[in-house]
Amino acid sequence: MPRRLRAVRPAADTVDVAALTIGITTARSPECKRGVAVNVAASLARRLGPGRVCVVDADPLARDVTTRLGVRGPYLEDFGGAAAPPVARLPRCSHPPLTVVGTAGDAHGRLRLGAQRALPALRAHFGVVVCDLVVGPSGPGRVVGGRLEVLDWLLLAVTPRADELGPAQHFVEHVETARARGALDPRVRLGVVCTGDEGSTDLTPDEVAAAVAAPVVGVIPQLWGRSEPNRGFGAALAVPQVDDAVRRLHAVLTGPGAPACA
């Protein structure tokens, strides 16, 4: 019988925090983060209102955000051109009120340049920016840049199963090595988010945190499924369990009691 997941308790329920930029990745298995960025962004958009939240697809391999929301452009790669697309031209969902920057799935070089130019502009325009990043210890750096300084938080999605702990621990060690060498901006915080469905939650958040040596800052159940979606599948719509989980995660990430850098 799977044990009930619980996350660290937020110190405050802060809502209106400008320019919070969250990168979401995972250590090895793409399904650990599949749909997470979209649903976190969608839940925050329902809560914070129109014009406040943008979700960015910075994973040209999976293209989960782009496929899930049926985005046709302008794309993240377009920000690497001579003239960046205006924010007003970016695709927008009405329900929830969410702005979307997809990826055309081009080579990492063009995507990386687009991300480096787009993210500062998006941070200045929106209250929260959620980025879906490439899988693996070096994945985020391949598209955002070596120092990741554009992110406030790098969230590692982990399915709480024994077979996922080794890769997650390696990811955390990679981050800590980069931090010790000065290759990672110390302002970028690392946190773990436990994901998974009812059949993949064998460990508690405390057990995951102890195994990977990083704080668990949230638990997001993947109630929308973990398989690749058809185009236009969309975000989960107003699922109370997910919305409550995202509210608690947001409070931890923005509250004065947020965990120190791992």
N, C-alpha and C positions, 0 to 999 in steps of 0.2 A: 504494500500500500504506500503510494507516494506521500511523503511528508509535506505538510503545509509550508509554503514559502512565506518568508517575511523579510522585509528590508529594514535597514537602519531607520530609526525614527527621525523625521525632519525637525530641525530646531525652529523653523518658522515657515509659514505658508506665504512666502513672498510671490507676488504675481507679476507686477509691472517692472521688469528689469530689462533695460535696453541692451542691445548688442550681445546677448548671450549666444555664443556659437558653440554648438555641440557636434563633435564628430563621432560616428558610430561605426565600429568595425568588429571583427571577430578574429580569433586566432587561426582557425583552420577550416571549419565546416560552414559553408555559406548559409545553411538553413538556420544557424544560430541567430543571425541578424536579419533574416529575410522578412521584410514587411515592418521591421521595427522602426526604422527612420520615418517611414510614411505615417505610421500610426501614432508615434510620439508627436510628430508635427501636426497631424490632423487633430489630435486631442487638444493640444495647446491652442491651435487656431480656433477651435470651438469655444475655448475658455477665454482667450484673450481678445478675440474679435477680428474683424476684417483689417487687412493691411499690417498685421503684427508678426506673422510667421511665414517663413520661406523654407522649403525643403529642397535640397540640392543633391543631385545624383552625381557623385564623384567616383562611381564604380563602373567603368566602361565594360567590365567583364560580365557582371551580373545584370546591370541596367534595371535593377529592381524597381526603383522609383519611377523611371521613365516608362517601363512596361506596365507597372501597376496602375499608374494614373493616365496612361495613354497619351503621353506628351509628344508633341511634334515639333517643338522648337519655338523660339530660339533656344539653343543649347549652350551648355557650359563652354564648349569649345569655341563658340562664337565670341566669347569675351576675350579670346586670345588674338582676334583679328585687329585690323587697323581702327575700327570703330566698334566699341562695345554696344550691344543692344540696350536700349533704355529699359528701365525697370517696368515702365508702363506697358511694354510689349511682351513681357514674360507671361507665360500661361498661368491662368488662375482658376482654381476650383471655387464653385459657389458654396457647396456643402461638403465639407467645411470650407470656410473662407481662407484658402491656402494658396500662396504663390509657389510655383514649381519651376525649377531649373533642371532640365533633364540633360542627358548626355547622348551624343550621336554614336558613341562607341568607337571613337577614333583612337589613334595611337596616344600613348600616355603623354608624349611630349607636348602635343597641342592641348590636351586636357589639362595638364599641369599648369601651363601658362594661363589658360583660361581660368582655372581655379585661383591662382595667385592674384589675378586681376579682379575676379568677380567677388570673392569673399569679402575683401575690405569694403567694396561698394555696397554689398548686401548688408553687411553689419551696420553700415551707416543709415540704411533705409528701414530695416526691420527691427523688431524687438528681439526676435529669436530666429536663429538660422540653424537648421538641422541638416547635417551632411552625412550621406551614406558613403562610406569609404571602402576601398579595396581590402580584401581579406589578407591577413598575414602580418607578421611583425614589421615588415618593411612596406606594407600596402599603403598606409596613410601617407607616408613620405613620398611615395611614387607619384601622387597626384596633388598633394598640398604643398610639399616642400620639406626639406630635411628638418627644419626646426619646429614646424607645426605651430608657429607662434600665432597664427590666425585663429587657433582654437582656444576656447576657455577650458573645455573639457574634452578629453578623448575617452569615450566609453567603450569598453570591451564587452561585447555580448557573449555570454557563456551559458550553454545549456548545462544545468546542474547534474551532470552524469560523470562517473569516474573516468570514462574514456576522453572527456573533454578537458580534464584538469591539466594534463601534461602540456598540451599545446598552449593553454592559457597561461600556465606558469612560465613557459618559455617566452611568450609574448611580453609578460611583465618584466622578466629579466632583461629582455632586449631593450625595453623602454628605460629601465633603470641604468643600464650600461650607457645608453645614449645620453641620459641625463648627467651621469658622472663624467662623461667625456666633453660635456658642454655642447653636444649636438642637439639637445632638446631644451627649449626654453623652459626654465623652471616654473614659469607662470601657468604652463599647461598642466592641468590636473588629470590624473588617470583614475578612473573608477570602473567597477565591474557592474554590469546589469545582468541579472539572471533572467533567461528567457526559457522558452520551451512550452510544450503542451502537457496535458495530464499524464501522458505516458513517458515523459522524459524529465521528470523532476525528482530524481532519486536522492539528492543532497540538499541540505538546508543552505541558506545564504551564509550562515556562520561557517559551515564546513567548507564552502567554496572560498570564502575570504581567507581562511586559514591555509588552505592548500595552495592558493596562487599568490598569497602575500600582497593583497591589494583590497581596498575597501569595497564592499558591495553597497552601491548607492541606490539601487532600485531593483524591483522585480516586475517585469513586463510579460504577462502571459500571452503567448501567441495564439489568441483565440481565432484569428483569421486563417490559420493554417501555415505550414512551413514549406509548402511546395511552390514551385515557380508559378506565378499567376498568368492567366491570359491577359492580353492587352486590355486596359481599361477596367481591370478588376476593381480598382478603387481602394480607398481606405476603409477600415472598419468604422461603421457609423454609430456613434453614441453608445458604445458598449460600456455600461457603468463600471465593470471590473477593470477595464483598460483605462478608462478616464481617471478613475481613482488612483491607479498605479502611476500614471503619468503625472498627476497632480502631486503625489508624494515625491516622485523623482525630481520634479521641477523645484519643489521646496528644498530638497537636499542640495541641489546644484546651486541655488541662489541664496540660501540662508546663511546667516553668520556662523552657523555651526557646521558648515560644509567640511568634509574631511580634508586634512592636509594632503599635499602631494604624496602619492604612494612612493 
